[in-house]
Amino acid sequence: MTGQSLVDRAIARAAVRVAQRYGAFDYGRHYSQFTIHKFRDPKDRVARAAIDGVSMDEIIREFDTLLAIKRFRGNVLLNAGINILWTLVAGSGATLYNNANAYIGVGDSTTAAVATQNALQASTNKAYAGMNGGYPVQG
């Protein structure tokens, strides 16, 4: 506990004793829900509209090519990403999640996702794509 004052150390010890005695522990939860809209789009018109920021409701109204909507829950946060998130929350200078640094990856591995993974598990059929300018959209 170097670098901490005696008061800080006393407060930290007291907090640990309270947590142990009363079972007061901090933890976080992560819930995710995804929606995939599948379109017939041989001329990439739908893709271009989405990239240009047109809302999904407008795209569905404008283009009569919607094939299916699939919704599903579940995903896993990876330990490396959790550490970066908390480093950013603490203001300690991690790499920002922005269009210059973030990307999405898709692969076809049947390996179950676990928090200790740090890359797609597919050996050959995998692809990564960078984010478009303006990512992420907030608010």
FIKOLZA-1660 file (N, C-alpha, C; in steps of 0.1 Angstrom, whole numbers, plus 5000, padded with zeros to 4 digits):
% residues 139
   i   px   py   pz ch aa at
   1 5008 4988 5000  A  M  N
   1 5000 5000 5000  A  M CA
   1 5009 5013 5000  A  M  C
   2 5019 5012 4993  A  T  N
   2 5028 5024 4993  A  T CA
   2 5021 5035 4985  A  T  C
   3 5024 5047 4989  A  G  N
   3 5018 5059 4983  A  G CA
   3 5005 5063 4989  A  G  C
   4 5000 5055 4999  A  Q  N
   4 4987 5059 5005  A  Q CA
   4 4990 5064 5019  A  Q  C
   5 4982 5074 5023  A  S  N
   5 4984 5079 5037  A  S CA
   5 4979 5069 5047  A  S  C
   6 4982 5072 5060  A  L  N
   6 4977 5063 5070  A  L CA
   6 4962 5063 5071  A  L  C
   7 4956 5075 5068  A  V  N
   7 4941 5076 5068  A  V CA
   7 4935 5067 5057  A  V  C
   8 4941 5068 5045  A  D  N
   8 4936 5060 5034  A  D CA
   8 4937 5045 5037  A  D  C
   9 4948 5041 5042  A  R  N
   9 4950 5027 5046  A  R CA
   9 4940 5022 5056  A  R  C
  10 4937 5031 5066  A  A  N
  10 4927 5027 5076  A  A CA
  10 4913 5026 5070  A  A  C
  11 4910 5035 5061  A  I  N
  11 4897 5035 5055  A  I CA
  11 4896 5022 5046  A  I  C
  12 4906 5019 5039  A  A  N
  12 4906 5007 5030  A  A CA
  12 4904 4994 5039  A  A  C
  13 4912 4994 5050  A  R  N
  13 4910 4982 5059  A  R CA
  13 4896 4981 5065  A  R  C
  14 4891 4992 5069  A  A  N
  14 4877 4992 5074  A  A CA
  14 4867 4988 5063  A  A  C
  15 4869 4992 5051  A  A  N
  15 4860 4988 5040  A  A CA
  15 4860 4973 5038  A  A  C
  16 4872 4968 5038  A  V  N
  16 4874 4953 5036  A  V CA
  16 4867 4946 5047  A  V  C
  17 4868 4950 5060  A  R  N
  17 4862 4943 5071  A  R CA
  17 4847 4944 5070  A  R  C
  18 4841 4955 5066  A  V  N
  18 4827 4957 5064  A  V CA
  18 4822 4947 5053  A  V  C
  19 4829 4947 5042  A  A  N
  19 4826 4938 5031  A  A CA
  19 4826 4924 5035  A  A  C
  20 4836 4920 5042  A  Q  N
  20 4837 4906 5046  A  Q CA
  20 4826 4902 5056  A  Q  C
  21 4823 4911 5066  A  R  N
  21 4813 4908 5076  A  R CA
  21 4799 4908 5070  A  R  C
  22 4795 4918 5062  A  Y  N
  22 4782 4919 5057  A  Y CA
  22 4779 4914 5043  A  Y  C
  23 4790 4909 5037  A  G  N
  23 4788 4904 5023  A  G CA
  23 4785 4915 5013  A  G  C
  24 4791 4926 5015  A  A  N
  24 4789 4938 5006  A  A CA
  24 4800 4938 4996  A  A  C
  25 4797 4934 4984  A  F  N
  25 4807 4933 4973  A  F CA
  25 4801 4940 4961  A  F  C
  26 4810 4947 4953  A  D  N
  26 4806 4953 4941  A  D CA
  26 4808 4943 4929  A  D  C
  27 4799 4943 4920  A  Y  N
  27 4800 4936 4908  A  Y CA
  27 4792 4942 4897  A  Y  C
  28 4794 4939 4885  A  G  N
  28 4787 4944 4874  A  G CA
  28 4780 4933 4866  A  G  C
  29 4770 4937 4858  A  R  N
  29 4763 4928 4850  A  R CA
  29 4762 4933 4836  A  R  C
  30 4762 4925 4826  A  H  N
  30 4762 4929 4812  A  H CA
  30 4751 4921 4805  A  H  C
  31 4742 4928 4799  A  Y  N
  31 4731 4922 4791  A  Y CA
  31 4732 4927 4777  A  Y  C
  32 4731 4919 4768  A  S  N
  32 4731 4924 4754  A  S CA
  32 4719 4918 4746  A  S  C
  33 4714 4926 4737  A  Q  N
  33 4704 4921 4728  A  Q CA
  33 4707 4926 4714  A  Q  C
  34 4707 4918 4704  A  F  N
  34 4711 4921 4691  A  F CA
  34 4699 4920 4682  A  F  C
  35 4698 4928 4672  A  T  N
  35 4688 4927 4661  A  T CA
  35 4695 4928 4648  A  T  C
  36 4693 4918 4639  A  I  N
  36 4699 4918 4626  A  I CA
  36 4687 4919 4616  A  I  C
  37 4688 4928 4607  A  H  N
  37 4679 4930 4596  A  H CA
  37 4686 4925 4583  A  H  C
  38 4680 4915 4577  A  K  N
  38 4686 4909 4565  A  K CA
  38 4678 4915 4553  A  K  C
  39 4686 4920 4543  A  F  N
  39 4680 4926 4531  A  F CA
  39 4685 4919 4519  A  F  C
  40 4678 4919 4508  A  R  N
  40 4683 4916 4495  A  R CA
  40 4688 4929 4489  A  R  C
  41 4701 4930 4487  A  D  N
  41 4707 4943 4484  A  D CA
  41 4719 4941 4474  A  D  C
  42 4716 4936 4461  A  P  N
  42 4726 4934 4452  A  P CA
  42 4734 4946 4447  A  P  C
  43 4727 4958 4448  A  K  N
  43 4734 4970 4444  A  K CA
  43 4739 4979 4455  A  K  C
  44 4739 4973 4467  A  D  N
  44 4744 4980 4480  A  D CA
  44 4737 4993 4483  A  D  C
  45 4725 4995 4478  A  R  N
  45 4718 5007 4482  A  R CA
  45 4714 5007 4496  A  R  C
  46 4710 4996 4502  A  V  N
  46 4706 4996 4516  A  V CA
  46 4718 4998 4525  A  V  C
  47 4729 4992 4521  A  A  N
  47 4742 4993 4529  A  A CA
  47 4746 5008 4529  A  A  C
  48 4746 5014 4517  A  R  N
  48 4750 5028 4516  A  R CA
  48 4741 5037 4525  A  R  C
  49 4728 5035 4525  A  A  N
  49 4719 5043 4533  A  A CA
  49 4722 5041 4548  A  A  C
  50 4725 5029 4552  A  A  N
  50 4728 5026 4566  A  A CA
  50 4741 5033 4570  A  A  C
  51 4751 5033 4561  A  I  N
  51 4764 5039 4563  A  I CA
  51 4762 5054 4564  A  I  C
  52 4753 5060 4556  A  D  N
  52 4750 5074 4556  A  D CA
  52 4742 5079 4568  A  D  C
  53 4738 5069 4577  A  G  N
  53 4731 5073 4589  A  G CA
  53 4716 5073 4588  A  G  C
  54 4710 5067 4577  A  V  N
  54 4696 5066 4576  A  V CA
  54 4691 5056 4587  A  V  C
  55 4680 5060 4594  A  S  N
  55 4675 5051 4604  A  S CA
  55 4669 5038 4598  A  S  C
  56 4669 5027 4606  A  M  N
  56 4665 5014 4601  A  M CA
  56 4650 5015 4597  A  M  C
  57 4642 5023 4605  A  D  N
  57 4628 5025 4601  A  D CA
  57 4626 5031 4588  A  D  C
  58 4634 5041 4585  A  E  N
  58 4634 5047 4571  A  E CA
  58 4638 5038 4560  A  E  C
  59 4649 5030 4563  A  I  N
  59 4654 5020 4553  A  I CA
  59 4643 5010 4550  A  I  C
  60 4636 5005 4560  A  I  N
  60 4626 4995 4558  A  I CA
  60 4615 5001 4550  A  I  C
  61 4611 5013 4553  A  R  N
  61 4600 5020 4545  A  R CA
  61 4604 5022 4530  A  R  C
  62 4617 5027 4529  A  E  N
  62 4621 5031 4515  A  E CA
  62 4624 5019 4506  A  E  C
  63 4630 5009 4511  A  F  N
  63 4634 4997 4503  A  F CA
  63 4625 4985 4506  A  F  C
  64 4620 4979 4496  A  D  N
  64 4611 4968 4497  A  D CA
  64 4619 4955 4496  A  D  C
  65 4630 4954 4503  A  T  N
  65 4639 4942 4501  A  T CA
  65 4642 4935 4515  A  T  C
  66 4634 4938 4525  A  L  N
  66 4637 4932 4538  A  L CA
  66 4633 4917 4537  A  L  C
  67 4643 4908 4541  A  L  N
  67 4640 4894 4540  A  L CA
  67 4637 4888 4554  A  L  C
  68 4643 4893 4565  A  A  N
  68 4641 4888 4578  A  A CA
  68 4646 4897 4589  A  A  C
  69 4640 4896 4600  A  I  N
  69 4645 4903 4612  A  I CA
  69 4648 4892 4623  A  I  C
  70 4660 4892 4628  A  K  N
  70 4664 4882 4638  A  K CA
  70 4669 4889 4650  A  K  C
  71 4663 4885 4662  A  R  N
  71 4667 4891 4675  A  R CA
  71 4672 4880 4683  A  R  C
  72 4683 4883 4690  A  F  N
  72 4688 4873 4700  A  F CA
  72 4695 4880 4711  A  F  C
  73 4697 4873 4722  A  R  N
  73 4703 4878 4734  A  R CA
  73 4716 4870 4736  A  R  C
  74 4725 4877 4743  A  G  N
  74 4737 4870 4748  A  G CA
  74 4749 4873 4741  A  G  C
  75 4759 4875 4748  A  N  N
  75 4773 4878 4743  A  N CA
  75 4782 4877 4755  A  N  C
  76 4794 4878 4753  A  V  N
  76 4803 4878 4765  A  V CA
  76 4813 4890 4764  A  V  C
  77 4815 4896 4775  A  L  N
  77 4825 4906 4775  A  L CA
  77 4839 4899 4778  A  L  C
  78 4849 4903 4771  A  L  N
  78 4862 4897 4772  A  L CA
  78 4869 4904 4783  A  L  C
  79 4877 4897 4791  A  N  N
  79 4885 4903 4802  A  N CA
  79 4893 4915 4797  A  N  C
  80 4900 4914 4786  A  A  N
  80 4908 4925 4781  A  A CA
  80 4899 4937 4778  A  A  C
  81 4887 4936 4773  A  G  N
  81 4878 4947 4770  A  G CA
  81 4873 4953 4783  A  G  C
  82 4870 4944 4793  A  I  N
  82 4865 4949 4806  A  I CA
  82 4876 4958 4813  A  I  C
  83 4888 4953 4812  A  N  N
  83 4899 4961 4818  A  N CA
  83 4901 4975 4811  A  N  C
  84 4899 4975 4798  A  I  N
  84 4900 4988 4791  A  I CA
  84 4889 4997 4794  A  I  C
  85 4876 4991 4795  A  L  N
  85 4865 4999 4799  A  L CA
  85 4867 5006 4813  A  L  C
  86 4872 4998 4822  A  W  N
  86 4874 5004 4836  A  W CA
  86 4885 5014 4836  A  W  C
  87 4895 5011 4828  A  T  N
  87 4907 5021 4827  A  T CA
  87 4902 5034 4821  A  T  C
  88 4893 5033 4811  A  L  N
  88 4887 5046 4806  A  L CA
  88 4878 5053 4816  A  L  C
  89 4870 5045 4823  A  V  N
  89 4861 5051 4833  A  V CA
  89 4870 5058 4844  A  V  C
  90 4881 5052 4847  A  A  N
  90 4890 5058 4858  A  A CA
  90 4898 5070 4852  A  A  C
  91 4898 5072 4839  A  G  N
  91 4905 5083 4833  A  G CA
  91 4920 5080 4833  A  G  C
  92 4924 5068 4831  A  S  N
  92 4938 5064 4832  A  S CA
  92 4945 5062 4819  A  S  C
  93 4939 5067 4808  A  G  N
  93 4946 5067 4795  A  G CA
  93 4946 5055 4786  A  G  C
  94 4936 5047 4786  A  A  N
  94 4935 5036 4777  A  A CA
  94 4932 5041 4763  A  A  C
  95 4934 5032 4753  A  T  N
  95 4930 5035 4739  A  T CA
  95 4915 5037 4738  A  T  C
  96 4911 5048 4732  A  L  N
  96 4896 5051 4731  A  L CA
  96 4890 5041 4721  A  L  C
  97 4877 5038 4724  A  Y  N
  97 4868 5031 4715  A  Y CA
  97 4862 5041 4705  A  Y  C
  98 4869 5044 4694  A  N  N
  98 4864 5053 4684  A  N CA
  98 4866 5047 4670  A  N  C
  99 4863 5054 4660  A  N  N
  99 4863 5048 4646  A  N CA
  99 4878 5046 4642  A  N  C
 100 4888 5052 4648  A  A  N
 100 4901 5050 4644  A  A CA
 100 4907 5037 4651  A  A  C
 101 4901 5033 4662  A  N  N
 101 4906 5021 4670  A  N CA
 101 4897 5009 4671  A  N  C
 102 4884 5011 4668  A  A  N
 102 4875 5000 4670  A  A CA
 102 4872 4992 4657  A  A  C
 103 4869 4980 4658  A  Y  N
 103 4865 4972 4646  A  Y CA
 103 4856 4961 4650  A  Y  C
 104 4849 4955 4641  A  I  N
 104 4840 4943 4643  A  I CA
 104 4846 4931 4636  A  I  C
 105 4845 4920 4643  A  G  N
 105 4850 4908 4637  A  G CA
 105 4839 4897 4636  A  G  C
 106 4840 4889 4625  A  V  N
 106 4830 4879 4623  A  V CA
 106 4838 4866 4619  A  V  C
 107 4834 4855 4625  A  G  N
 107 4841 4842 4621  A  G CA
 107 4831 4831 4623  A  G  C
 108 4836 4819 4619  A  D  N
 108 4827 4807 4619  A  D CA
 108 4831 4796 4628  A  D  C
 109 4839 4799 4639  A  S  N
 109 4843 4789 4648  A  S CA
 109 4831 4784 4656  A  S  C
 110 4832 4771 4660  A  T  N
 110 4821 4765 4669  A  T CA
 110 4826 4765 4683  A  T  C
 111 4838 4771 4686  A  T  N
 111 4843 4772 4700  A  T CA
 111 4834 4781 4708  A  T  C
 112 4830 4777 4719  A  A  N
 112 4822 4786 4728  A  A CA
 112 4830 4798 4732  A  A  C
 113 4823 4809 4733  A  A  N
 113 4829 4822 4738  A  A CA
 113 4832 4821 4753  A  A  C
 114 4844 4825 4757  A  V  N
 114 4847 4826 4771  A  V CA
 114 4855 4839 4773  A  V  C
 115 4854 4845 4785  A  A  N
 115 4860 4858 4788  A  A CA
 115 4875 4859 4786  A  A  C
 116 4882 4848 4786  A  T  N
 116 4897 4848 4785  A  T CA
 116 4901 4849 4770  A  T  C
 117 4892 4848 4760  A  Q  N
 117 4897 4849 4746  A  Q CA
 117 4900 4863 4743  A  Q  C
 118 4909 4865 4733  A  N  N
 118 4913 4879 4729  A  N CA
 118 4912 4880 4714  A  N  C
 119 4907 4871 4707  A  A  N
 119 4905 4872 4693  A  A CA
 119 4895 4862 4688  A  A  C
 120 4891 4863 4675  A  L  N
 120 4882 4853 4670  A  L CA
 120 4889 4840 4669  A  L  C
 121 4881 4829 4672  A  Q  N
 121 4887 4816 4673  A  Q CA
 121 4887 4808 4659  A  Q  C
 122 4880 4813 4649  A  A  N
 122 4881 4807 4636  A  A CA
 122 4895 4806 4631  A  A  C
 123 4899 4795 4625  A  S  N
 123 4913 4794 4620  A  S CA
 123 4915 4801 4607  A  S  C
 124 4905 4800 4598  A  T  N
 124 4906 4807 4585  A  T CA
 124 4895 4816 4581  A  T  C
 125 4882 4812 4583  A  N  N
 125 4871 4819 4579  A  N CA
 125 4867 4830 4589  A  N  C
 126 4875 4841 4589  A  K  N
 126 4872 4852 4598  A  K CA
 126 4875 4865 4591  A  K  C
 127 4869 4876 4595  A  A  N
 127 4871 4889 4588  A  A CA
 127 4869 4900 4599  A  A  C
 128 4877 4910 4598  A  Y  N
 128 4875 4922 4606  A  Y CA
 128 4873 4934 4597  A  Y  C
 129 4865 4943 4602  A  A  N
 129 4862 4956 4595  A  A CA
 129 4863 4967 4605  A  A  C
 130 4869 4978 4601  A  G  N
 130 4870 4990 4609  A  G CA
 130 4856 4998 4609  A  G  C
 131 4855 5006 4619  A  M  N
 131 4842 5014 4620  A  M CA
 131 4842 5026 4611  A  M  C
 132 4831 5030 4607  A  N  N
 132 4829 5041 4598  A  N CA
 132 4832 5054 4606  A  N  C
 133 4835 5065 4599  A  G  N
 133 4837 5078 4605  A  G CA
 133 4824 5082 4613  A  G  C
 134 4826 5088 4625  A  G  N
 134 4815 5091 4633  A  G CA
 134 4811 5081 4644  A  G  C
 135 4818 5069 4643  A  Y  N
 135 4815 5059 4654  A  Y CA
 135 4823 5063 4666  A  Y  C
 136 4817 5062 4678  A  P  N
 136 4804 5057 4681  A  P CA
 136 4794 5069 4681  A  P  C
 137 4781 5065 4679  A  V  N
 137 4771 5075 4680  A  V CA
 137 4766 5075 4694  A  V  C
 138 4765 5087 4700  A  Q  N
 138 4761 5088 4714  A  Q CA
 138 4748 5096 4715  A  Q  C
 139 4741 5093 4726  A  G  N
 139 4729 5101 4729  A  G CA
 139 4717 5096 4723  A  G  C
% end
